Amino acid sequence: MSGRPERGTGSTRFREESGKKKEKTMKYFDYTLLFIIIFLVCFGLVMLYSTSSYNAQLKYGDGAYYLKRQLFATALGFAAMFVISNIDYHVWVHFAGLAYIGAIGLCVFVIFGGTESHGQSRWIQLGPLSFQPSEFAKIAVILFLATIISRMPKKMAEVKNIIKVFAVLVPILGTVAYTNLSTAIIIAGIAVALTFVASPKYAPFFIGGAAVIGAGALYLLTTSGYRGERIDIWLNPEAHAKGYQTMQGLYAIGSGGLFGKGLGESMQKLGFVPEAQNDMIFSIICEELGLFGAICVILLFLLMLWRFMVIANNARDLFGALLVVGIMAHIAIQVILNIAVVTNSIPNTGITLPLISYGGTSASFLLAEMGLAFSVSRGIKLEV
């Protein structure tokens, strides 16, 4: 009797071994992405100080004026990133609609009661701080579209449902475009990326893209006034007084050579390139660090996009994947537009370089978006 195996021993052992196999998983966290973000932010702060110290000293009597403000916004952004990364991203489904409506309300408020700066009313003043609602609109649209698309994934195969998704965005696109056309273009690009990923049909996007490009080209060729002047400045910057910034930016890029003049040695930042710390900062990077430095910055952004792609491909559900795709589209579009403007490949649109250009609202919300991406990555489980 003692040599006879007990009943159920084999099956019990099998269940225990299976349980051990199931337990051999670990939560994932993308430390590579975290390193890239920290490096880009630190690099951006160094370049911001190098680019803005001269003008800040002349204007405010403090060479570190812009750096201090950016440090404060960056600290808020990292705090938001840490908090959001530790919250289950599914929580935001319940606030997506409210965020979208709130973004529309804030953008409408800017039209009638916004604070004007540099001739444009895009900010809301909150005591000593200013807030740009269009930056909040980007993350609100990502949350809102990811929510509604994830609820009807099979319906995205129908063109009419794709059109409905874009129709829902008309209010936010209209209000943002009224004061900030370039941001409206970014929001539209995010919407295209999310619907393109969710839809199994590609033909409608290519047809629609060709139609939009054709209509846009026709509009630009026939328009007059402010936008027509912008096109003329883009084509012939040397012939217009308003092409001064573009020409000085191109001089900075050309004078940098292969390895640049050295950190802090730019001449164009000494009043030649207006507001060099904002959307023209890439030209100063080219001048001080040369083509080599510019390519390194571009490669870092490409590496960041690759990490987003890895997280999106391994997300545990469609909602998480769409969130990360929206963030990836936001970063990619903004980097492409900024570098294209600085190199005069497209007309000036006033787009900043993510995590590098001066802009407190942009830095804070970009880092908050990174927190969303980390939250999605925490839901990934790796088998070991």
C-alpha positions in Angstrom: 0.0 0.0 0.0 2.8 2.4 0.8 4.3 2.0 -2.7 1.0 2.8 -4.4 0.7 6.5 -5.6 -2.0 8.5 -4.0 -5.0 9.4 -6.1 -4.8 12.9 -7.6 -1.1 13.3 -6.9 -0.1 13.6 -10.6 -2.9 16.0 -11.5 -2.1 18.1 -8.4 1.6 18.2 -9.3 0.6 19.3 -12.9 -1.6 22.1 -11.5 1.2 23.3 -9.2 3.7 23.3 -12.1 1.2 25.1 -14.3 0.6 27.6 -11.6 4.4 28.2 -11.3 4.6 28.7 -15.0 1.8 31.3 -14.9 3.5 33.1 -12.0 6.7 33.4 -14.0 5.8 36.8 -15.4 7.1 40.3 -14.6 5.7 43.7 -15.1 7.4 45.8 -17.8 8.7 49.3 -17.5 10.4 51.1 -20.4 13.6 52.4 -18.9 15.0 53.2 -22.3 12.2 55.6 -23.0 12.7 57.2 -19.5 16.4 57.7 -20.3 15.6 59.3 -23.6 13.1 61.7 -22.1 15.5 62.7 -19.3 18.3 63.2 -21.7 16.2 65.3 -24.1 14.9 67.4 -21.3 18.4 68.0 -19.8 19.8 68.7 -23.3 16.9 71.1 -24.0 17.6 73.0 -20.7 21.3 73.4 -21.6 20.5 74.6 -25.1 17.8 76.9 -23.8 20.2 78.6 -21.5 22.8 78.8 -24.2 20.3 80.3 -26.6 18.4 82.6 -24.4 20.9 84.0 -21.8 21.9 87.0 -24.0 18.4 88.2 -24.7 17.2 87.4 -21.2 20.0 89.6 -19.8 19.1 92.5 -22.0 15.3 92.2 -21.5 15.0 91.1 -17.9 18.5 91.7 -16.4 18.7 88.0 -15.6 20.5 85.6 -18.0 18.8 82.6 -16.5 15.2 84.1 -16.7 14.0 81.7 -19.3 15.8 78.8 -17.8 14.2 79.3 -14.4 10.7 79.4 -15.8 11.4 76.3 -17.9 12.8 74.5 -14.9 9.7 75.2 -13.0 7.4 73.9 -15.8 9.6 70.9 -16.3 9.4 70.0 -12.6 5.6 70.2 -12.7 5.7 68.0 -15.8 7.9 65.3 -14.2 5.6 65.3 -11.2 2.6 64.9 -13.4 4.4 62.1 -15.4 5.2 60.2 -12.1 1.7 60.4 -10.8 0.0 59.6 -14.1 2.4 56.7 -14.8 1.3 55.0 -11.5 -2.5 55.4 -12.3 -4.2 52.7 -14.4 -4.8 54.3 -17.8 -8.3 52.9 -18.0 -9.4 55.5 -15.4 -9.1 58.2 -18.0 -11.9 56.6 -20.1 -14.3 58.2 -17.6 -12.9 61.7 -18.1 -12.2 61.6 -21.8 -15.5 63.3 -22.8 -15.2 65.9 -20.0 -11.6 66.7 -21.1 -12.7 67.2 -24.7 -15.6 69.5 -23.8 -13.3 71.4 -21.3 -10.7 71.8 -24.1 -13.3 73.3 -26.4 -14.5 75.7 -23.6 -11.0 76.8 -22.8 -10.2 77.4 -26.5 -13.4 79.4 -26.9 -12.5 81.5 -23.9 -9.1 82.3 -25.4 -10.8 83.8 -28.5 -12.8 86.3 -26.4 -10.7 86.7 -23.2 -7.3 85.4 -23.9 -4.0 87.2 -23.1 -2.2 88.6 -26.1 1.5 87.9 -26.6 3.6 88.6 -29.7 0.5 89.8 -31.5 -1.4 86.6 -30.9 -4.1 85.7 -28.3 -3.3 82.1 -27.3 -2.9 82.3 -23.5 -5.0 82.4 -20.4 -3.4 84.3 -17.5 -3.5 82.6 -14.1 -1.9 85.1 -11.8 1.8 85.1 -12.5 1.5 82.1 -14.7 0.1 81.7 -18.3 -1.6 78.7 -19.7 -2.0 77.7 -23.4 -5.3 75.7 -23.8 -4.3 74.4 -27.3 -1.6 72.3 -25.6 -4.3 70.8 -23.3 -6.5 70.3 -26.4 -3.9 67.9 -27.9 -3.9 65.4 -24.9 -7.7 65.8 -24.6 -8.2 64.8 -28.3 -5.9 61.8 -27.8 -7.9 60.6 -24.8 -11.2 61.2 -26.5 -10.4 59.6 -29.8 -8.7 56.6 -28.2 -11.9 56.1 -26.1 -14.5 56.3 -28.8 -12.4 54.3 -31.4 -11.7 51.5 -28.8 -15.4 51.1 -28.2 -16.2 50.4 -31.9 -13.1 48.8 -33.4 -15.0 46.7 -35.9 -17.0 49.6 -37.2 -13.8 51.4 -38.2 -13.8 49.3 -41.4 -16.7 51.5 -42.7 -15.8 54.8 -44.3 -18.9 56.5 -42.8 -17.7 55.8 -39.3 -14.3 57.3 -40.1 -16.1 60.4 -41.3 -18.2 60.5 -38.1 -15.0 60.4 -36.0 -13.6 63.4 -37.9 -17.0 65.2 -37.7 -16.9 64.9 -33.9 -13.6 66.9 -34.0 -14.9 69.8 -36.0 -15.7 71.9 -32.9 -12.2 71.6 -31.4 -10.5 72.0 -34.8 -12.5 75.1 -35.6 -11.9 76.8 -32.2 -8.2 76.0 -32.1 -7.6 77.0 -35.8 -9.2 80.4 -35.1 -6.2 81.4 -33.0 -3.6 78.7 -33.8 -3.7 77.0 -37.2 -0.5 75.1 -36.7 -1.9 73.4 -33.5 -5.1 72.5 -35.4 -3.0 70.9 -38.1 -1.2 68.8 -35.4 -4.6 67.8 -33.9 -5.9 66.8 -37.3 -2.7 64.7 -37.9 -3.2 62.9 -34.6 -6.8 62.1 -35.6 -5.6 60.7 -38.9 -3.0 58.5 -37.2 -5.4 57.1 -34.8 -8.1 56.3 -37.3 -5.5 54.9 -39.8 -4.2 52.5 -37.2 -7.7 51.4 -36.2 -9.1 51.0 -39.7 -8.3 47.9 -41.9 -8.9 50.0 -45.0 -6.2 52.3 -46.3 -7.6 53.5 -49.6 -9.9 56.2 -48.1 -7.0 57.7 -46.3 -4.8 58.0 -49.4 -7.8 59.4 -51.4 -8.7 61.8 -48.6 -5.0 62.8 -48.2 -4.6 63.6 -51.9 -7.8 65.6 -51.8 -6.7 67.6 -48.8 -3.3 68.3 -50.3 -4.8 69.4 -53.6 -7.3 71.7 -51.9 -4.6 73.1 -49.6 -2.3 73.8 -52.5 -5.1 75.5 -54.5 -6.0 77.6 -51.5 -2.4 78.7 -50.9 -1.9 79.6 -54.5 -5.0 81.7 -54.8 -5.2 83.2 -51.3 -4.2 86.7 -50.5 -3.7 88.7 -47.3 -1.9 87.3 -44.3 -1.6 83.7 -45.4 -0.7 84.7 -49.0 2.0 86.9 -47.6 3.4 83.9 -45.6 3.6 81.8 -48.8 5.4 84.6 -50.6 7.9 85.0 -47.7 8.5 81.3 -47.7 9.3 81.3 -51.4 11.4 84.5 -51.4 12.5 85.1 -47.8 15.4 87.3 -48.9 13.1 89.7 -50.6 10.9 90.4 -47.6 11.5 92.2 -44.3 9.5 89.5 -42.5 11.8 86.8 -44.0 14.5 88.1 -41.7 14.1 85.4 -39.1 14.1 82.6 -41.7 17.3 84.0 -43.4 19.1 84.4 -40.1 18.1 80.8 -39.1 19.5 79.5 -42.4 22.7 81.5 -41.8 23.0 79.8 -38.4 22.6 76.3 -39.9 25.1 77.0 -42.7 27.7 78.4 -40.4 27.7 75.5 -38.1 29.4 73.1 -40.5 29.9 69.5 -39.6 30.7 69.8 -35.8 29.6 73.4 -35.1 31.3 76.4 -33.4 31.0 74.9 -29.9 28.4 75.1 -27.2 27.6 78.7 -26.3 29.6 80.1 -29.3 26.6 80.9 -31.6 26.6 84.4 -33.1 23.1 84.3 -34.5 21.5 84.0 -31.1 23.0 87.5 -30.2 19.9 89.3 -31.4 20.1 88.1 -35.0 17.5 85.3 -34.7 14.5 86.8 -33.0 13.1 84.6 -30.1 15.7 82.0 -30.9 14.8 80.0 -27.7 11.3 79.2 -29.2 10.6 77.6 -32.5 14.0 78.5 -34.0 16.2 76.7 -31.4 17.1 73.9 -33.8 19.0 76.4 -36.0 21.1 77.4 -32.9 21.7 73.7 -32.2 23.0 73.3 -35.8 25.3 76.4 -35.4 26.8 75.3 -32.1 26.9 71.6 -32.5 26.9 71.3 -36.3 25.4 68.7 -38.5 26.6 66.0 -36.2 24.6 67.4 -33.2 21.5 68.0 -35.3 21.6 64.4 -36.5 22.0 63.1 -33.0 18.9 65.0 -31.8 16.9 63.6 -34.7 18.1 60.1 -33.9 17.1 60.5 -30.3 13.6 61.5 -31.4 13.5 58.5 -33.8 14.6 56.2 -30.9 11.8 57.7 -28.8 9.2 57.0 -31.5 10.5 53.4 -31.8 10.0 52.9 -28.0 6.4 54.2 -28.4 5.9 51.7 -31.2 7.2 48.8 -29.0 4.8 49.8 -26.2 1.8 50.2 -28.6 2.5 46.8 -30.2 2.6 45.1 -26.8 -0.2 47.0 -25.0 -2.8 44.7 -23.4 -5.8 46.3 -25.1 -6.7 48.6 -28.0 -7.3 51.6 -25.8 -3.8 51.5 -24.5 -2.3 51.0 -27.9 -4.3 54.0 -29.3 -3.2 56.2 -26.5 0.5 55.5 -27.3 -0.1 55.9 -31.0 -1.7 59.3 -30.4 1.3 60.4 -28.3 3.7 59.0 -31.0 1.9 60.9 -33.7 1.9 64.1 -31.7 5.7 64.0 -31.2 6.5 62.9 -34.7 4.3 65.6 -36.4 5.6 68.4 -34.2 9.3 67.4 -34.7 8.8 67.2 -38.5 7.0 70.5 -38.7 9.5 72.3 -36.6 12.6 71.1 -38.5 10.8 71.7 -41.8 10.1 75.3 -40.8 13.6 76.0 -39.5 15.1 74.7 -42.8 12.5 76.7 -44.8 11.1 73.5 -46.3 7.5 74.7 -45.4 6.1 78.1 -44.5 6.6 79.3 -41.0 4.0 77.8 -38.6 5.4 78.7 -35.2 5.7 75.1 -34.0 8.1 74.4 -31.1 10.6 71.5 -30.9 9.2 69.1 -28.3 11.1 69.0 -24.9 13.7 71.4 -26.2 12.1 74.7 -27.2 11.1 77.2 -24.5 7.4 76.8 -23.5 6.2 75.9 -20.0 2.7 74.7 -21.0 4.1 72.5 -23.8 6.8 71.0 -21.6 4.3 70.2 -18.8 1.7 68.6 -21.0 4.3 66.7 -23.1 5.7 65.1 -19.9 2.1 64.3 -18.7 1.6 62.5 -22.0 4.8 60.5 -21.3 3.2 59.5 -18.1 0.3 58.0 -20.0 2.7 56.0 -22.2 4.5 54.7 -19.1 1.1 53.8 -17.6 0.3 51.7 -20.7 3.8 50.1 -20.5 3.2 49.1 -16.9 0.3 47.0 -18.1 2.6 44.9 -20.3 3.6 41.5 -18.7 6.7 39.7 -19.8 7.2 35.9 -19.6 10.4 34.9 -18.0 
